[in-house]
Structures are given as C-alpha cells and as structure tokens.
Amino acid sequence: MSYYGLVLSADAAAFLDRGACELPLALAPARDALEPGRPMRLLRPDGQAIGVALADPENECLRLLARTDERLESLDAAFFAGRVDRALALRRGLGLIGDGAAYRLIHGAGDGLSGFTADVYADWAVVHVYARAFVPFGRAIAEAILLRARLKGAVVKLRARGAASQGRVRQEIVGEAPPEKLVATERGLSFEVHLTAGFNAGLFTDMREHRHGLARFTAGRAVLNGFSYTGTLSVAAARAGAASVTSVDLSAGVLNWARDNFRLNGLDPALPKYRFEADDVARFLQRASRERARYDVVLLDPPTFSAARGAAFAIERDFPALIADACRVLSRDGLLWLASNTRDVSLLAIAEDAVSRAHRAAQVLETGGLPPDYPTVPAQPADRYLQVMLLRIA
C-alpha cells in the first residue's frame, strides 16, 4: 500500500512535536476519507515531513509510528525487526529475559508501535492489535518477534472496540501453536497461562513488581484477596509465608485455576489456611463484617467495569463502598492494598472517600504504577493507566 501524503495544520503538527504519537482525528484534515490501516506521510503546512503514521478511524486517531529522523522508507519486515530489537534490548537490560519468563515486550507508543502490545510467556508471545485494519501489521510484528526473540510461536489477537462483549476472540497463530496450558515463571514463582482461551492469559505482566512486593508485608498475616482471578497475588502472599490466604472470585473456574497455581508453587490448596470462595466480593465482605471476621491484609484489584453473572461493577460507582466494607474487616493497623486500571479516576480520592465512610483513619504507605517494561511517552499520560496504593488503616 502506497503512502498517502497528509498536510496537517500548524496546531496538529505542534501536538505531535510535543511527543505525542496518537493524533486525534478531530485535528486531522480529510478525516472522513481516511482509509483504515493506510500508511501516511504526515507533512507540516510548509511541506516538511513529520513522519509516517497509520490511519485508525476505528479509534478516532492517527498513530505515528516513525518520525523523519528515522529515515523510514516503508513499514516492512526490517522496520518491525528494528522495533523488536530495541524493545528486547530494554527488557534484556532489565534482566527480564530468561527461560520460561513472562514480561511485556511491546507496549504501544512507548516502544514505537502505537496500536499494538505484546507479552512473552516462556517460548510464546501474545500480540494484541487494537484496530481491525491493523491485523496484517500485527502479524508482521509477531513474525519479527519470533525471529529476533527466538520464540516458537505467537498468538495474534484482535482487541478492537467491543470485541470483549461479543464473546468471541478473533485470533490467529504465527509459527508453532502454544499448548492449551503453559507454565511461565516470574521471580521464582510459576503460573499456568492459557494463551488461546480468551483475551487474558491468566497472568497480568503489569503486576509483576507488585506481586513481588507483597512479600514485604504478608508474612505471618491473615490475607484476604478479593477479585482473586487465577490467584497470582494469593500465591505470592502464601509463598511469602502468610498465616492464611482467602481468595474470593465470582468464577469457580478461575478458582480451580488458582488452586492449580498453588500446586505449581509447592502449596497445598486443600490446607485449612487456604480458602477459595466463589462469591461476589461485596457480599463476601458484608457477610464477613457481620460475622466479625478480621484480616490483617486485604488486597483489592477489581476490573474497571464488569457485568459478570449479574454482579455489575463500575470502579467509580462501586469501588468506594467496597473499600469501606474492606476497612470494616481489617484489624487495627491492618494493611489495605488497592489497584486500579484506569487514570480516569483518582485512586487516592476513592480511598479517601471510602475510609471516611467506614469511620476509620488511614495513612498512605506507598504508591506505584507500571513496571519499566511498560514504557510510555510523557505526552500521553493516559497510557500510564495503573495505580497501586498501600494504606495502613487505623
């Protein structure tokens, strides 16, 4: 596909000059005529080149993949190999690459590939493509990853708008297909991942450093993990020597997956100190409060939005009440660990409101965000979506 020259306004050019890689279509000329996935050479009003972008009307933006100082001739195999090589160098310098390791290899604009992400799990990669027209480029990225990272295969998944609600995942295999179940390792822990079963493999690589950090404050303590999913936080707490770990999730299926993760790490899920509760987290916390149950540490990492099994959850609407309920089952000076996957709402503001509702007092012990294998560009702060906070509840 040939380049299409697009002359931008001075305001649009200045927007990109500030470091942004995603130009809103509202700032682009002839936006109604832009062909999805078409490579374009962006030009300043005086005709000077800015760089090469892909049209993404599905997400209402132009995605700048290369600036003029890169002297890009085409979005070919050499281009994607160069992007992958640079991404690998960063992760290698961070000590993340190794046998069986799990880490993020491509993180959108931070790795010069806006509209794409890729995670590595042992000898396979999962490449996420965020626009339907970008699937051929996702395939090219997967091929470059296999070649440069020397992996066995990759799964390319379309993660377009509304795809999750459709109940089906459009995906294709590049190279060798992964097994149905695969084990990936992380800082001495082992986790089962399913690379072709859905959008999520069962292990979120953005939480690696925070899982590792649980060892500092869970040893010898009673831990409650709400929204436990496949139990990765529960495993980290148990391996750190927690006195007890209770994992709560609506899905009995993912709780069985969590039990398997316990076994993978030499932990017996049948022991009385490990409980797996298939329940709505809010109902569980309210019942625990009535029964005067007490925990030393509560972990809450909810989805931004969920309508699973009729238990609808929206983080801005429902998280404050949930945190307040968690405060009511925390022992004095207990620790509350919170996570949020959106920057649209301040986690600190939510926590402040919730603690007040519970008539408790709190101190912020620590805040955190994305790990270094999730680079972002400063001009796109929304890309740094993860908020993590540790509170002491008096």
C-alpha positions, 0 to 999 in steps of 0.5 A, spaced: 500 500 500 502 506 497 503 512 502 498 517 502 501 524 503 497 528 509 498 536 510 496 537 517 495 544 520 500 548 524 496 546 531 496 538 529 503 538 527 505 542 534 501 536 538 505 531 535 512 535 536 510 535 543 511 527 543 505 525 542 504 519 537 496 518 537 493 524 533 486 525 534 482 525 528 478 531 530 485 535 528 486 531 522 484 534 515 480 529 510 478 525 516 472 522 513 476 519 507 481 516 511 482 509 509 483 504 515 490 501 516 493 506 510 500 508 511 501 516 511 506 521 510 504 526 515 507 533 512 507 540 516 503 546 512 510 548 509 511 541 506 516 538 511 515 531 513 513 529 520 513 522 519 509 516 517 503 514 521 497 509 520 490 511 519 485 508 525 478 511 524 476 505 528 479 509 534 478 516 532 486 517 531 492 517 527 498 513 530 505 515 528 509 510 528 516 513 525 518 520 525 523 523 519 529 522 523 528 515 522 529 515 515 523 510 514 522 508 507 516 503 508 513 499 514 516 492 512 519 486 515 526 490 517 522 496 520 518 491 525 525 487 526 528 494 528 522 495 533 523 488 536 530 489 537 530 495 541 524 493 545 528 486 547 534 490 548 530 494 554 527 488 557 534 484 556 537 490 560 532 489 565 534 482 566 527 480 564 529 475 559 530 468 561 527 461 560 520 460 561 519 468 563 513 472 562 514 480 561 511 485 556 515 486 550 511 491 546 507 496 549 504 501 544 507 508 543 512 507 548 516 502 544 514 505 537 508 501 535 502 505 537 496 500 536 499 494 538 502 490 545 505 484 546 507 479 552 512 473 552 510 467 556 516 462 556 517 460 548 510 464 546 508 471 545 501 474 545 500 480 540 494 484 541 492 489 535 487 494 537 484 496 530 481 491 525 485 494 519 491 493 523 491 485 523 496 484 517 501 489 521 500 485 527 502 479 524 508 482 521 510 484 528 509 477 531 513 474 525 519 479 527 518 477 534 519 470 533 525 471 529 529 476 533 526 473 540 527 466 538 520 464 540 516 458 537 510 461 536 505 467 537 498 468 538 495 474 534 489 477 537 484 482 535 482 487 541 478 492 537 472 496 540 467 491 543 470 485 541 470 483 549 462 483 549 461 479 543 464 473 546 468 471 541 476 472 540 478 473 533 485 470 533 490 467 529 497 463 530 504 465 527 509 459 527 508 453 532 501 453 536 502 454 544 499 448 548 492 449 551 496 450 558 503 453 559 507 454 565 511 461 565 515 463 571 516 470 574 521 471 580 521 464 582 514 463 582 510 459 576 503 460 573 499 456 568 497 461 562 492 459 557 494 463 551 488 461 546 482 461 551 480 468 551 483 475 551 487 474 558 492 469 559 491 468 566 497 472 568 497 480 568 505 482 566 503 489 569 503 486 576 509 483 576 513 488 581 507 488 585 506 481 586 513 481 588 512 486 593 507 483 597 512 479 600 514 485 604 508 485 608 504 478 608 508 474 612 505 471 618 498 475 616 491 473 615 490 475 607 484 476 604 484 477 596 478 479 593 477 479 585 482 473 586 482 471 578 487 465 577 490 467 584 497 470 582 497 475 588 494 469 593 500 465 591 505 470 592 502 472 599 502 464 601 509 463 598 511 469 602 509 465 608 502 468 610 498 465 616 492 464 611 490 466 604 482 467 602 481 468 595 474 470 593 472 470 585 465 470 582 468 464 577 469 457 580 473 456 574 478 461 575 478 458 582 480 451 580 485 455 576 488 458 582 488 452 586 492 449 580 497 455 581 498 453 588 500 446 586 505 449 581 508 453 587 509 447 592 502 449 596 497 445 598 490 448 596 486 443 600 490 446 607 485 449 612 489 456 611 487 456 604 480 458 602 477 459 595 470 462 595 466 463 589 462 469 591 461 476 589 466 480 593 461 485 596 457 480 599 463 476 601 465 482 605 458 484 608 457 477 610 464 477 613 463 484 617 457 481 620 460 475 622 466 479 625 471 476 621 478 480 621 484 480 616 490 483 617 491 484 609 486 485 604 488 486 597 483 489 592 484 489 584 477 489 581 476 490 573 474 497 571 467 495 569 464 488 569 457 485 568 459 478 570 453 473 572 449 479 574 454 482 579 455 489 575 461 493 577 463 500 575 470 502 579 467 509 580 460 507 582 462 501 586 469 501 588 468 506 594 463 502 598 467 496 597 473 499 600 469 501 606 466 494 607 474 492 606 476 497 612 470 494 616 474 487 616 481 489 617 484 489 624 487 495 627 493 497 623 491 492 618 494 493 611 489 495 605 492 494 598 488 497 592 489 497 584 486 500 579 486 500 571 484 506 569 487 514 570 480 516 569 479 516 576 483 518 582 485 512 586 487 516 592 480 520 592 476 513 592 480 511 598 479 517 601 472 517 600 471 510 602 475 510 609 471 516 611 465 512 610 467 506 614 469 511 620 476 509 620 483 513 619 488 511 614 495 513 612 498 512 605 504 507 605 506 507 598 504 508 591 506 505 584 504 504 577 507 500 571 513 496 571 519 499 566 517 494 561 511 498 560 514 504 557 510 510 555 511 517 552 510 523 557 505 526 552 500 521 553 499 520 560 493 516 559 497 510 557 500 510 564 493 507 566 495 503 573 495 505 580 497 501 586 496 504 593 498 501 600 494 504 606 495 502 613 488 503 616 487 505 623 
